[in-house]
Amino acid sequence: MVEQGVEHGDEQRHERRFGEYVVVRRHGHVAELVLDRPKAMNAVSTGMARSIAEACEALAADRGVRVVVLTSTHERAFCVGADLKERNSFSDADLVRQRPVARAAYTGVLELPVPTIAAVHGFALGGGFELALSCDVIVADRTAVVGLPEVSVGVIPGGGGTQLLPRRVGAARAAELIFTARRVEAVEARETGLVDQLVDEGQDRTEALALAARMAAHSPVGLRAAKRALRLGHGLDLRAGLEVEDAAWRSVAFSGDRAEGVAAFNEKRAPEWPGE
């Protein structure tokens, strides 16, 4: 891991590299988790998966991070999924050993305690789309092509796709997309809820970072608690879900952020969040 300050316009952008293929950039309270394996269109190798998990562990522990944006350095792809060239060399034993490493990458993104946004352009296929599905919001530009084609190569979506996709678009539509292995272009993806926002070509990162900045202006305690309630309450019956919400409310009701938020509102000023 290498950490350095990089001059970027009028501000200093701090970067920390995890392994060869993952970079975390800080933009104030927004962290940008960058997939940086352009020669392979960000195909997720074992080493890259390990780096994604390590970066997520560091981000989860950083109380200064309020929102995470997942981006790509490749011009024509967000991420094309698992590194099938690497997989082709695996023995069965190799595949068994690699499985927990791969799972840790996807669950690392999924379990980040702060709001997460995927900035998608070009191909987001297989594990690449699963990384995006692991985020709370997906911003895509008009070049985006998404899909879960795993059954076409003899496996299934194994990075959360069989569970996350139906939660987004319903069981029947998820089944059709997974069973046909078809690719979905940007306009249809927006119309069917596979992505949340559709922006002009080349603007996915810019718009995702702008959205993240709007989120990050709010209470870090509130953001984490709201995400916890959303995630834990999903799929529960209403009564159980309201109990999850009440527990999250109690965790913020007596916080310094709540006191500051109420005071700032009454004093007609911007809040200065203590973050506790």
Beta strands, then each sheet from edge to edge (+ up, - down):
strand 1: 2-8
strand 2: 11-18
strand 3: 22-27
strand 4: 30-35
strand 5: 67-72
strand 6: 77-79
strand 7: 116-120
strand 8: 123-125
strand 9: 137-141
strand 10: 145-147
strand 11: 184-185
strand 12: 197-199
sheet 1: 1+ 2- 3+ 4- 5- 7- 9- 12-
sheet 2: 6+ 8+ 10+ 11-
end
